[in-house]
C-alpha cells in the first residue's frame, strides 16, 4: 500500500502542470484507484497533488496524456481507446504532448541516474521525508526508461 501511494505521488509530481482533475475512488476489491474521470455510480474524491503547480495558460486545450497505470501488484487495465482514433493522424496538440512527455521522461532518467540520485526523497506513510532505497530507485529508473521508449520514438 505504501509503495502504491509512493508511485502515485511520484507520477503526479512528474506529470507537471495540468488542468485536469484527479479522482480517487475505491473499487469493488478495495483497491484505491486514481483516474482522470470520476467512476460511474461510485463515490469519488477530487485529489490535489501535494506539490501541484497551477495550470499554465499556453492557449492550447489539449487533454493531458493518460497517467492511469496499474499499481504494483494490481491487475488494473488501462482505459480502452477507440480503434478509429488510434489509427488517425495525431493532432499537433498530441504531438506537442508527446514531445513534452519525452522530455520529462528523459529528465527523470537523468535525475534518477545522476550524481545526487542517492539523495532523492519521498513522503512516507507518516507524512515524513524518506530516502528511496536502491530497489525503489531501480524500479523508478526502469519506469522512466519505459516512458522514454514509449514517448521518444
Helices and strands as residue ranges (DSSP letters): H 2-14, E 22-26, E 32-35, E 45-47, H 83-87, H 92-113, G 117-119, E 121-123, E 129-131, H 134-151
